[in-house]
Amino acid sequence: MNDTPEPPRHIRSVDDLLVLLDGLFDRDSDRWSSEAGAAWWDTFYGDRDKRIPFFADKPDESLVSLIDGGRVRPGQRALDLGSGPGRNALHLASHGVRVDAVDLSGEAVAWGRERAAGRGLDVQFVCGDAFSLPPVALPGPYDLVYDSGCLHHLAPHRRIGYLRLLERVLAPGGLFAVTCFVRGEMGSSAPDEQLYLDGRFEAGMGFAADDLRWIFSDFEEVEIRPMEPQGEDSATFGEPYLMYGLFRRPEPTRGAAEGGRRARRR
């Protein structure tokens, strides 16, 4: 008789499955968890003097175009997802937008708070995993959810939590903008399933335009384009290996909205 205890049966929810899939990746590849991911990003942001293009306190050219085009207006609410030291959050706040900014890294959040204080800007910085924080931490609804560099560092199965967050916090008719690596230019170009076989992807993953259309197929596509490269002396940030996608959350149909109101009255 074998006295070795059998391993426990511990999967009974989607969240249990996500944790199991996390464990298929080498710990050094983890850029998304509250433990290994946060530690990696703390080390990354700990040296502020590194010549990293997005360490500069200047916003994405795509965000500037959103504001200049009137799609984002003063008084609206925005969530900066994976904010780093807050360059995009600060630009939004400087134009009268009420901003919550969230990042895994305590080092990045501390840097962002220092920048905000130095410029006299009001940004609510939150340190933690945006996809597992309690709703009170990121209450929504937001008119804009802006992601510059978060999506491409998530393992494929963690897109489930990403979409859950958008469903919860993005207002009907609200905008969702994402900037990510271009497939073939930066990050892994391997299919999702190959990443699990390899157990790692050190520099994130690249996406094609059709990848974004598929992942965010519940949203209305507004624009997908390469970022416009910006020079080192430019007031804005843009790199040719990045792609920008803009989507809108559909407004509920009249029938669905009336059904929701009737359900709330019961």
C-alpha positions as CSV (number, residue, x, y, z in Angstrom):
1,M,0.0,0.0,0.0
2,N,1.3,3.4,-1.0
3,D,1.3,5.7,2.1
4,T,2.4,8.8,0.0
5,P,-0.5,11.4,0.3
6,E,-2.2,12.2,-3.0
7,P,-1.9,15.8,-4.1
8,P,-5.0,17.8,-3.1
9,R,-7.7,18.6,-5.6
10,H,-7.7,22.3,-5.5
11,I,-9.2,23.7,-8.6
12,R,-12.9,24.6,-8.4
13,S,-13.0,28.1,-9.8
14,V,-11.5,30.2,-12.7
15,D,-9.3,32.0,-10.2
16,D,-7.9,28.6,-9.0
17,L,-7.1,27.8,-12.7
18,L,-5.4,31.1,-13.3
19,V,-3.1,30.6,-10.3
20,L,-2.2,27.1,-11.6
21,L,-1.4,28.6,-15.0
22,D,0.8,31.2,-13.4
23,G,2.9,28.4,-12.0
24,L,3.7,27.0,-15.5
25,F,5.9,30.1,-16.1
26,D,9.4,30.5,-14.9
27,R,9.4,32.9,-11.9
28,D,11.8,35.2,-13.7
29,S,9.2,35.7,-16.5
30,D,6.5,36.8,-14.1
31,R,5.7,40.5,-14.6
32,W,2.1,40.4,-13.4
33,S,1.8,38.9,-10.0
34,S,1.7,40.8,-6.7
35,E,4.9,39.0,-5.5
36,A,7.4,38.1,-8.3
37,G,6.0,40.7,-10.7
38,A,6.0,43.5,-8.2
39,A,9.6,42.7,-7.1
40,W,10.8,42.7,-10.7
41,W,9.3,46.1,-11.4
42,D,10.6,47.6,-8.1
43,T,14.1,46.6,-9.2
44,F,13.4,48.0,-12.7
45,Y,12.1,51.4,-11.4
46,G,14.6,51.5,-8.5
47,D,17.3,53.1,-10.7
48,R,15.7,56.3,-12.0
49,D,18.9,57.4,-13.9
50,K,18.7,54.5,-16.4
51,R,18.2,55.7,-20.0
52,I,14.8,54.2,-20.5
53,P,12.7,56.1,-23.0
54,F,9.5,56.0,-21.0
55,F,11.2,57.1,-17.8
56,A,11.0,60.7,-19.3
57,D,8.2,62.7,-17.8
58,K,6.3,63.2,-21.1
59,P,3.0,61.7,-22.3
60,D,2.3,59.3,-25.2
61,E,1.7,61.1,-28.5
62,S,-1.6,59.1,-28.8
63,L,-2.8,60.4,-25.5
64,V,-2.1,64.0,-26.5
65,S,-4.1,63.4,-29.7
66,L,-7.0,62.1,-27.7
67,I,-7.1,65.3,-25.6
68,D,-6.4,67.7,-28.4
69,G,-9.1,66.0,-30.5
70,G,-11.7,66.6,-27.7
71,R,-12.3,62.9,-27.0
72,V,-11.1,63.3,-23.4
73,R,-12.4,66.4,-21.6
74,P,-11.9,68.2,-18.3
75,G,-14.0,66.9,-15.5
76,Q,-14.1,63.3,-16.9
77,R,-12.6,60.4,-14.9
78,A,-9.7,58.2,-16.1
79,L,-7.9,55.1,-15.0
80,D,-4.2,54.8,-15.9
81,L,-3.6,51.1,-15.9
82,G,0.0,50.1,-15.2
83,S,0.9,53.8,-14.8
84,G,4.6,53.5,-13.9
85,P,5.8,56.8,-12.6
86,G,2.8,58.5,-13.9
87,R,3.8,60.4,-17.0
88,N,0.4,59.8,-18.7
89,A,-1.6,60.2,-15.5
90,L,0.0,63.6,-14.9
91,H,-0.7,64.8,-18.4
92,L,-4.4,63.9,-18.0
93,A,-4.5,65.7,-14.6
94,S,-2.9,68.8,-16.1
95,H,-5.9,69.0,-18.4
96,G,-8.5,68.8,-15.7
97,V,-9.2,65.0,-15.8
98,R,-9.8,63.2,-12.5
99,V,-7.2,60.4,-12.5
100,D,-6.7,57.1,-10.6
101,A,-3.4,55.5,-11.5
102,V,-2.5,52.0,-10.5
103,D,0.8,50.0,-10.7
104,L,2.2,46.9,-9.1
105,S,5.5,48.6,-8.2
106,G,5.8,50.6,-5.0
107,E,8.9,52.2,-6.5
108,A,7.0,53.5,-9.5
109,V,4.0,54.7,-7.4
110,A,6.4,56.6,-5.1
111,W,8.1,58.2,-8.1
112,G,4.7,59.2,-9.5
113,R,3.5,60.8,-6.3
114,E,6.7,62.8,-6.1
115,R,6.2,64.0,-9.7
116,A,2.6,64.9,-9.0
117,A,3.6,66.9,-5.8
118,G,6.3,68.7,-7.7
119,R,3.8,69.8,-10.3
120,G,1.0,70.5,-7.9
121,L,-1.3,67.9,-9.6
122,D,-3.9,65.8,-8.0
123,V,-3.6,62.1,-9.0
124,Q,-4.8,59.2,-6.9
125,F,-2.0,56.7,-7.1
126,V,-2.8,53.1,-6.0
127,C,-0.2,50.4,-5.5
128,G,-1.3,46.8,-6.3
129,D,-2.6,44.3,-8.8
130,A,-5.4,46.2,-10.7
131,F,-7.0,42.9,-11.5
132,S,-7.4,41.6,-7.9
133,L,-7.8,44.8,-5.9
134,P,-11.1,45.3,-4.2
135,P,-13.6,47.4,-6.2
136,V,-13.4,50.2,-3.7
137,A,-9.7,50.8,-4.7
138,L,-10.6,51.4,-8.4
139,P,-14.3,52.3,-8.1
140,G,-15.1,53.6,-11.6
141,P,-17.0,54.2,-13.7
142,Y,-14.3,55.7,-15.8
143,D,-14.7,57.7,-19.1
144,L,-11.3,56.5,-20.1
145,V,-9.2,53.5,-19.3
146,Y,-5.6,54.1,-20.6
147,D,-3.0,51.3,-20.8
148,S,0.5,52.1,-22.0
149,G,2.5,49.0,-21.7
150,C,0.6,46.8,-19.3
151,L,-1.2,44.3,-21.6
152,H,2.0,43.0,-23.3
153,H,3.5,41.9,-20.0
154,L,0.6,39.8,-19.0
155,A,0.5,36.0,-19.4
156,P,-2.3,35.1,-21.9
157,H,-4.6,33.7,-19.2
158,R,-4.4,36.9,-17.3
159,R,-6.3,38.7,-20.1
160,I,-9.4,37.2,-18.5
161,G,-9.0,39.5,-15.4
162,Y,-8.1,42.4,-17.7
163,L,-11.4,42.0,-19.5
164,R,-13.3,41.6,-16.3
165,L,-11.8,44.9,-15.0
166,L,-12.8,46.7,-18.2
167,E,-16.3,45.3,-17.9
168,R,-16.6,46.5,-14.3
169,V,-15.0,50.0,-14.5
170,L,-15.4,51.4,-18.0
171,A,-18.6,53.5,-18.4
172,P,-21.0,52.7,-21.3
173,G,-19.8,54.8,-24.2
174,G,-16.4,55.2,-22.4
175,L,-13.1,54.9,-24.3
176,F,-10.4,52.2,-23.8
177,A,-6.9,52.9,-25.2
178,V,-4.0,50.4,-25.3
179,T,-0.4,50.8,-26.4
180,C,1.5,47.5,-26.8
181,F,4.4,45.8,-28.6
182,V,4.0,45.2,-32.3
183,R,4.4,41.5,-33.2
184,G,7.7,41.0,-35.0
185,E,9.1,44.2,-33.7
186,M,9.3,43.7,-30.0
187,G,8.5,40.9,-27.5
188,S,7.6,37.3,-28.3
189,S,5.8,36.5,-31.6
190,A,5.1,32.9,-30.5
191,P,1.4,31.7,-30.3
192,D,-0.1,31.8,-26.9
193,E,0.0,28.0,-26.5
194,Q,3.8,28.0,-27.3
195,L,4.4,30.3,-24.4
196,Y,3.1,27.7,-21.9
197,L,5.3,25.0,-23.5
198,D,8.3,27.3,-23.2
199,G,7.4,28.5,-19.8
200,R,8.7,32.0,-20.3
201,F,8.6,35.2,-22.3
202,E,11.2,37.6,-21.0
203,A,10.4,40.8,-22.8
204,G,6.6,40.5,-23.1
205,M,4.7,39.6,-26.2
206,G,3.9,41.3,-29.5
207,F,0.4,41.8,-30.9
208,A,-0.9,42.3,-34.4
209,A,-3.9,44.6,-35.1
210,D,-6.1,41.5,-35.6
211,D,-5.0,40.2,-32.2
212,L,-6.4,43.4,-30.5
213,R,-9.6,43.2,-32.6
214,W,-10.2,39.6,-31.3
215,I,-9.3,40.2,-27.7
216,F,-11.4,43.3,-27.5
217,S,-14.2,42.2,-29.8
218,D,-16.9,43.2,-27.3
219,F,-15.8,46.8,-27.9
220,E,-16.3,49.1,-30.9
221,E,-13.0,49.7,-32.7
222,V,-12.2,53.4,-33.2
223,E,-8.6,53.3,-34.4
224,I,-5.7,51.0,-34.5
225,R,-2.4,52.3,-35.8
226,P,1.4,52.3,-35.2
227,M,2.6,54.9,-32.8
228,E,4.2,57.9,-34.4
229,P,7.9,57.9,-33.5
230,Q,9.0,60.9,-31.5
231,G,12.5,62.2,-31.3
232,E,14.4,62.4,-28.0
233,D,13.8,66.1,-27.8
234,S,10.1,65.8,-28.5
235,A,7.6,66.8,-25.8
236,T,5.8,63.5,-26.4
237,F,6.7,59.8,-26.3
238,G,6.3,57.5,-29.3
239,E,8.3,54.5,-30.5
240,P,8.0,52.6,-33.8
241,Y,7.8,49.1,-32.1
242,L,4.6,50.1,-30.3
243,M,1.0,50.0,-31.6
244,Y,-1.9,52.1,-30.4
245,G,-5.5,50.8,-30.3
246,L,-8.6,52.9,-29.3
247,F,-11.9,51.2,-28.5
248,R,-15.3,52.4,-27.2
249,R,-17.6,50.4,-24.9
250,P,-21.0,50.2,-26.6
251,E,-23.9,52.0,-25.1
252,P,-26.6,49.5,-23.9
253,T,-29.5,49.1,-26.3
254,R,-32.8,50.7,-25.3
255,G,-34.4,47.3,-24.5
256,A,-31.4,46.1,-22.4
257,A,-31.4,49.4,-20.5
258,E,-35.2,49.2,-19.8
259,G,-34.8,45.6,-18.7
260,G,-32.0,46.6,-16.3
261,R,-34.2,49.4,-14.8
262,R,-37.1,47.0,-14.3
263,A,-34.8,44.4,-12.6
264,R,-33.5,47.1,-10.2
265,R,-37.0,48.1,-9.2
266,R,-37.9,44.5,-8.2
